[in-house]
Amino acid sequence: MLGMVHSLNVSVATSLLLFEAARQRAEAGMYRESRLSPEEFERRLFEWAYPTLARSRREEGRTYPALGPDGEILAD
């Protein structure tokens, strides 16, 4: 077999493994509630969504603004 076929096989196998891992975790109840505190969740979400702004806020010693339900920055 030539071309991207080998890559496709690897990607399909990987997706099956990840699906099964997620299924087993869901069955074990690992997704019923967050393992992060609400404050930690908000901090990580802001740093993921706005990495440049998060870095500048950290360097200035300023807190992160609140995020709205769609991830928008609320009034600072």
N, CA, C and O atoms as CSV, one atom per row, in Angstrom:
chain,resi,resn,atom,element,x,y,z
A,1,MET,N,N,0.838,-1.179,0.000
A,1,MET,CA,C,0.000,0.000,0.000
A,1,MET,C,C,0.882,1.241,0.000
A,1,MET,O,O,1.890,1.300,0.703
A,2,LEU,N,N,0.498,2.214,-0.781
A,2,LEU,CA,C,1.273,3.433,-0.898
A,2,LEU,C,C,0.460,4.635,-0.444
A,2,LEU,O,O,-0.765,4.579,-0.337
A,3,GLY,N,N,1.163,5.704,-0.185
A,3,GLY,CA,C,0.488,6.965,0.113
A,3,GLY,C,C,0.068,7.109,1.560
A,3,GLY,O,O,0.741,6.635,2.476
A,4,MET,N,N,-1.056,7.772,1.742
A,4,MET,CA,C,-1.525,8.122,3.082
A,4,MET,C,C,-2.284,6.991,3.771
A,4,MET,O,O,-2.804,7.188,4.869
A,5,VAL,N,N,-2.357,5.837,3.168
A,5,VAL,CA,C,-3.140,4.747,3.735
A,5,VAL,C,C,-2.640,4.361,5.112
A,5,VAL,O,O,-3.453,4.114,6.003
A,6,HIS,N,N,-1.338,4.300,5.322
A,6,HIS,CA,C,-0.795,3.937,6.630
A,6,HIS,C,C,-1.213,4.963,7.674
A,6,HIS,O,O,-1.568,4.605,8.797
A,7,SER,N,N,-1.171,6.216,7.309
A,7,SER,CA,C,-1.552,7.278,8.230
A,7,SER,C,C,-3.026,7.174,8.575
A,7,SER,O,O,-3.410,7.378,9.727
A,8,LEU,N,N,-3.856,6.858,7.589
A,8,LEU,CA,C,-5.278,6.707,7.838
A,8,LEU,C,C,-5.521,5.572,8.820
A,8,LEU,O,O,-6.341,5.715,9.727
A,9,ASN,N,N,-4.836,4.457,8.664
A,9,ASN,CA,C,-5.006,3.327,9.570
A,9,ASN,C,C,-4.622,3.699,10.989
A,9,ASN,O,O,-5.301,3.306,11.938
A,10,VAL,N,N,-3.564,4.437,11.143
A,10,VAL,CA,C,-3.136,4.861,12.472
A,10,VAL,C,C,-4.157,5.817,13.073
A,10,VAL,O,O,-4.463,5.730,14.263
A,11,SER,N,N,-4.684,6.723,12.268
A,11,SER,CA,C,-5.650,7.682,12.804
A,11,SER,C,C,-6.944,6.991,13.201
A,11,SER,O,O,-7.547,7.350,14.213
A,12,VAL,N,N,-7.378,6.017,12.432
A,12,VAL,CA,C,-8.600,5.284,12.780
A,12,VAL,C,C,-8.382,4.479,14.053
A,12,VAL,O,O,-9.242,4.482,14.935
A,13,ALA,N,N,-7.266,3.799,14.167
A,13,ALA,CA,C,-6.975,3.023,15.374
A,13,ALA,C,C,-6.898,3.927,16.597
A,13,ALA,O,O,-7.394,3.567,17.665
A,14,THR,N,N,-6.287,5.085,16.454
A,14,THR,CA,C,-6.181,6.026,17.565
A,14,THR,C,C,-7.556,6.528,17.975
A,14,THR,O,O,-7.851,6.632,19.165
A,15,SER,N,N,-8.398,6.840,16.998
A,15,SER,CA,C,-9.738,7.322,17.342
A,15,SER,C,C,-10.538,6.251,18.065
A,15,SER,O,O,-11.307,6.577,18.970
A,16,LEU,N,N,-10.384,4.994,17.699
A,16,LEU,CA,C,-11.076,3.906,18.401
A,16,LEU,C,C,-10.587,3.777,19.840
A,16,LEU,O,O,-11.391,3.573,20.750
A,17,LEU,N,N,-9.293,3.892,20.050
A,17,LEU,CA,C,-8.746,3.818,21.412
A,17,LEU,C,C,-9.229,4.978,22.270
A,17,LEU,O,O,-9.601,4.779,23.427
A,18,LEU,N,N,-9.228,6.180,21.720
A,18,LEU,CA,C,-9.690,7.344,22.479
A,18,LEU,C,C,-11.184,7.258,22.783
A,18,LEU,O,O,-11.621,7.637,23.869
A,19,PHE,N,N,-11.963,6.764,21.833
A,19,PHE,CA,C,-13.391,6.592,22.078
A,19,PHE,C,C,-13.625,5.603,23.207
A,19,PHE,O,O,-14.441,5.863,24.092
A,20,GLU,N,N,-12.933,4.484,23.196
A,20,GLU,CA,C,-13.103,3.479,24.241
A,20,GLU,C,C,-12.654,4.004,25.601
A,20,GLU,O,O,-13.296,3.714,26.610
A,21,ALA,N,N,-11.582,4.757,25.646
A,21,ALA,CA,C,-11.127,5.350,26.916
A,21,ALA,C,C,-12.183,6.310,27.455
A,21,ALA,O,O,-12.476,6.295,28.651
A,22,ALA,N,N,-12.756,7.142,26.591
A,22,ALA,CA,C,-13.796,8.084,27.017
A,22,ALA,C,C,-15.043,7.329,27.470
A,22,ALA,O,O,-15.673,7.718,28.454
A,23,ARG,N,N,-15.404,6.272,26.779
A,23,ARG,CA,C,-16.573,5.479,27.158
A,23,ARG,C,C,-16.393,4.868,28.545
A,23,ARG,O,O,-17.306,4.919,29.369
A,24,GLN,N,N,-15.224,4.292,28.805
A,24,GLN,CA,C,-14.965,3.688,30.102
A,24,GLN,C,C,-14.944,4.728,31.214
A,24,GLN,O,O,-15.438,4.467,32.311
A,25,ARG,N,N,-14.387,5.883,30.953
A,25,ARG,CA,C,-14.378,6.951,31.963
A,25,ARG,C,C,-15.799,7.433,32.259
A,25,ARG,O,O,-16.146,7.676,33.415
A,26,ALA,N,N,-16.609,7.568,31.228
A,26,ALA,CA,C,-17.997,7.982,31.437
A,26,ALA,C,C,-18.751,6.934,32.256
A,26,ALA,O,O,-19.507,7.274,33.167
A,27,GLU,N,N,-18.542,5.671,31.929
A,27,GLU,CA,C,-19.198,4.590,32.663
A,27,GLU,C,C,-18.765,4.564,34.127
A,27,GLU,O,O,-19.558,4.214,35.001
A,28,ALA,N,N,-17.521,4.929,34.399
A,28,ALA,CA,C,-17.002,4.960,35.773
A,28,ALA,C,C,-17.415,6.227,36.523
A,28,ALA,O,O,-17.105,6.376,37.705
A,29,GLY,N,N,-18.113,7.142,35.839
A,29,GLY,CA,C,-18.593,8.354,36.485
A,29,GLY,C,C,-17.575,9.465,36.587
A,29,GLY,O,O,-17.752,10.396,37.373
A,30,MET,N,N,-16.528,9.389,35.820
A,30,MET,CA,C,-15.466,10.388,35.916
A,30,MET,C,C,-15.857,11.736,35.320
A,30,MET,O,O,-15.160,12.725,35.546
A,31,TYR,N,N,-16.958,11.803,34.560
A,31,TYR,CA,C,-17.364,13.055,33.941
A,31,TYR,C,C,-18.608,13.656,34.589
A,31,TYR,O,O,-19.151,14.637,34.081
A,32,ARG,N,N,-19.069,13.085,35.703
A,32,ARG,CA,C,-20.292,13.574,36.337
A,32,ARG,C,C,-20.121,14.962,36.936
A,32,ARG,O,O,-21.051,15.768,36.924
A,33,GLU,N,N,-18.951,15.234,37.451
A,33,GLU,CA,C,-18.692,16.559,38.009
A,33,GLU,C,C,-17.238,16.934,37.759
A,33,GLU,O,O,-16.370,16.076,37.604
A,34,SER,N,N,-17.005,18.221,37.725
A,34,SER,CA,C,-15.649,18.708,37.472
A,34,SER,C,C,-14.752,18.412,38.657
A,34,SER,O,O,-15.176,18.504,39.809
A,35,ARG,N,N,-13.529,18.060,38.371
A,35,ARG,CA,C,-12.562,17.823,39.440
A,35,ARG,C,C,-11.778,19.089,39.756
A,35,ARG,O,O,-10.907,19.089,40.626
A,36,LEU,N,N,-12.090,20.161,39.047
A,36,LEU,CA,C,-11.469,21.460,39.306
A,36,LEU,C,C,-12.443,22.332,40.087
A,36,LEU,O,O,-13.657,22.240,39.905
A,37,SER,N,N,-11.907,23.166,40.945
A,37,SER,CA,C,-12.760,24.137,41.624
A,37,SER,C,C,-13.263,25.128,40.576
A,37,SER,O,O,-12.632,25.286,39.530
A,38,PRO,N,N,-14.394,25.801,40.838
A,38,PRO,CA,C,-14.887,26.781,39.868
A,38,PRO,C,C,-13.860,27.873,39.560
A,38,PRO,O,O,-13.772,28.334,38.422
A,39,GLU,N,N,-13.083,28.288,40.563
A,39,GLU,CA,C,-12.064,29.323,40.348
A,39,GLU,C,C,-10.953,28.822,39.431
A,39,GLU,O,O,-10.514,29.534,38.528
A,40,GLU,N,N,-10.501,27.584,39.670
A,40,GLU,CA,C,-9.443,27.002,38.829
A,40,GLU,C,C,-9.938,26.804,37.402
A,40,GLU,O,O,-9.195,27.039,36.449
A,41,PHE,N,N,-11.182,26.377,37.252
A,41,PHE,CA,C,-11.761,26.200,35.924
A,41,PHE,C,C,-11.785,27.525,35.163
A,41,PHE,O,O,-11.389,27.583,33.999
A,42,GLU,N,N,-12.250,28.589,35.825
A,42,GLU,CA,C,-12.308,29.910,35.192
A,42,GLU,C,C,-10.914,30.410,34.815
A,42,GLU,O,O,-10.732,30.986,33.743
A,43,ARG,N,N,-9.932,30.192,35.689
A,43,ARG,CA,C,-8.564,30.621,35.400
A,43,ARG,C,C,-8.022,29.903,34.169
A,43,ARG,O,O,-7.481,30.531,33.258
A,44,ARG,N,N,-8.173,28.587,34.154
A,44,ARG,CA,C,-7.662,27.811,33.014
A,44,ARG,C,C,-8.388,28.163,31.724
A,44,ARG,O,O,-7.769,28.254,30.663
A,45,LEU,N,N,-9.694,28.361,31.812
A,45,LEU,CA,C,-10.458,28.729,30.622
A,45,LEU,C,C,-9.973,30.052,30.048
A,45,LEU,O,O,-9.803,30.180,28.836
A,46,PHE,N,N,-9.748,31.038,30.917
A,46,PHE,CA,C,-9.273,32.337,30.443
A,46,PHE,C,C,-7.890,32.197,29.812
A,46,PHE,O,O,-7.641,32.753,28.742
A,47,GLU,N,N,-6.994,31.466,30.459
A,47,GLU,CA,C,-5.632,31.311,29.927
A,47,GLU,C,C,-5.623,30.555,28.602
A,47,GLU,O,O,-4.781,30.819,27.744
A,48,TRP,N,N,-6.539,29.631,28.430
A,48,TRP,CA,C,-6.620,28.900,27.167
A,48,TRP,C,C,-7.220,29.783,26.076
A,48,TRP,O,O,-6.729,29.800,24.947
A,49,ALA,N,N,-8.280,30.514,26.409
A,49,ALA,CA,C,-8.989,31.306,25.401
A,49,ALA,C,C,-8.250,32.586,25.020
A,49,ALA,O,O,-8.324,33.036,23.876
A,50,TYR,N,N,-7.534,33.173,25.986
A,50,TYR,CA,C,-6.866,34.462,25.757
A,50,TYR,C,C,-5.419,34.405,26.269
A,50,TYR,O,O,-5.082,35.104,27.224
A,51,PRO,N,N,-4.565,33.589,25.653
A,51,PRO,CA,C,-3.214,33.408,26.195
A,51,PRO,C,C,-2.376,34.688,26.237
A,51,PRO,O,O,-1.636,34.894,27.199
A,52,THR,N,N,-2.467,35.537,25.239
A,52,THR,CA,C,-1.669,36.763,25.216
A,52,THR,C,C,-2.145,37.734,26.298
A,52,THR,O,O,-1.334,38.297,27.032
A,53,LEU,N,N,-3.440,37.924,26.391
A,53,LEU,CA,C,-3.995,38.794,27.418
A,53,LEU,C,C,-3.719,38.238,28.817
A,53,LEU,O,O,-3.414,38.998,29.736
A,54,ALA,N,N,-3.824,36.919,28.981
A,54,ALA,CA,C,-3.547,36.301,30.280
A,54,ALA,C,C,-2.096,36.553,30.695
A,54,ALA,O,O,-1.821,36.869,31.852
A,55,ARG,N,N,-1.178,36.411,29.749
A,55,ARG,CA,C,0.239,36.643,30.063
A,55,ARG,C,C,0.474,38.090,30.484
A,55,ARG,O,O,1.172,38.344,31.466
A,56,SER,N,N,-0.098,39.033,29.757
A,56,SER,CA,C,0.119,40.441,30.110
A,56,SER,C,C,-0.522,40.766,31.455
A,56,SER,O,O,0.037,41.542,32.231
A,57,ARG,N,N,-1.681,40.188,31.741
A,57,ARG,CA,C,-2.319,40.414,33.045
A,57,ARG,C,C,-1.468,39.853,34.177
A,57,ARG,O,O,-1.311,40.492,35.217
A,58,ARG,N,N,-0.925,38.667,33.974
A,58,ARG,CA,C,-0.050,38.069,35.003
A,58,ARG,C,C,1.166,38.941,35.244
A,58,ARG,O,O,1.529,39.195,36.393
A,59,GLU,N,N,1.810,39.409,34.162
A,59,GLU,CA,C,3.011,40.233,34.289
A,59,GLU,C,C,2.723,41.546,35.012
A,59,GLU,O,O,3.579,42.067,35.727
A,60,GLU,N,N,1.518,42.075,34.823
A,60,GLU,CA,C,1.130,43.325,35.476
A,60,GLU,C,C,0.566,43.099,36.876
A,60,GLU,O,O,0.306,44.060,37.601
A,61,GLY,N,N,0.375,41.845,37.258
A,61,GLY,CA,C,-0.189,41.541,38.563
A,61,GLY,C,C,-1.680,41.814,38.650
A,61,GLY,O,O,-2.210,42.018,39.742
A,62,ARG,N,N,-2.360,41.819,37.516
A,62,ARG,CA,C,-3.799,42.104,37.480
A,62,ARG,C,C,-4.591,40.806,37.404
A,62,ARG,O,O,-4.098,39.793,36.909
A,63,THR,N,N,-5.808,40.848,37.895
A,63,THR,CA,C,-6.676,39.671,37.829
A,63,THR,C,C,-7.282,39.560,36.436
A,63,THR,O,O,-7.268,40.512,35.655
A,64,TYR,N,N,-7.810,38.386,36.145
A,64,TYR,CA,C,-8.473,38.155,34.862
A,64,TYR,C,C,-9.906,38.664,34.941
A,64,TYR,O,O,-10.545,38.543,35.986
A,65,PRO,N,N,-10.417,39.230,33.859
A,65,PRO,CA,C,-11.825,39.625,33.861
A,65,PRO,C,C,-12.715,38.386,33.769
A,65,PRO,O,O,-12.275,37.321,33.337
A,66,ALA,N,N,-13.950,38.543,34.175
A,66,ALA,CA,C,-14.913,37.440,34.090
A,66,ALA,C,C,-15.264,37.174,32.631
A,66,ALA,O,O,-15.216,38.069,31.786
A,67,LEU,N,N,-15.615,35.929,32.362
A,67,LEU,CA,C,-16.042,35.538,31.020
A,67,LEU,C,C,-17.539,35.272,31.018
A,67,LEU,O,O,-18.096,34.750,31.984
A,68,GLY,N,N,-18.172,35.637,29.926
A,68,GLY,CA,C,-19.600,35.389,29.764
A,68,GLY,C,C,-19.862,33.949,29.338
A,68,GLY,O,O,-18.924,33.167,29.184
A,69,PRO,N,N,-21.117,33.599,29.149
A,69,PRO,CA,C,-21.479,32.223,28.813
A,69,PRO,C,C,-20.934,31.749,27.454
A,69,PRO,O,O,-20.787,30.548,27.228
A,70,ASP,N,N,-20.640,32.681,26.571
A,70,ASP,CA,C,-20.082,32.322,25.267
A,70,ASP,C,C,-18.572,32.586,25.198
A,70,ASP,O,O,-17.991,32.579,24.113
A,71,GLY,N,N,-17.944,32.814,26.341
A,71,GLY,CA,C,-16.509,33.032,26.387
A,71,GLY,C,C,-16.073,34.452,26.134
A,71,GLY,O,O,-14.877,34.730,26.046
A,72,GLU,N,N,-17.028,35.359,26.014
A,72,GLU,CA,C,-16.685,36.759,25.782
A,72,GLU,C,C,-16.236,37.397,27.099
A,72,GLU,O,O,-16.692,37.018,28.178
A,73,ILE,N,N,-15.340,38.365,26.986
A,73,ILE,CA,C,-14.869,39.089,28.165
A,73,ILE,C,C,-15.949,40.061,28.589
A,73,ILE,O,O,-16.395,40.897,27.803
A,74,LEU,N,N,-16.363,39.945,29.839
A,74,LEU,CA,C,-17.347,40.876,30.380
A,74,LEU,C,C,-16.650,42.150,30.810
A,74,LEU,O,O,-15.424,42.181,30.917
A,75,ALA,N,N,-17.406,43.189,31.057
A,75,ALA,CA,C,-16.837,44.490,31.442
A,75,ALA,C,C,-15.822,44.301,32.559
A,75,ALA,O,O,-16.075,43.606,33.543
A,76,ASP,N,N,-14.690,44.923,32.386
A,76,ASP,CA,C,-13.558,44.763,33.303
A,76,ASP,C,C,-13.678,45.645,34.501
A,76,ASP,O,O,-12.805,45.628,35.369
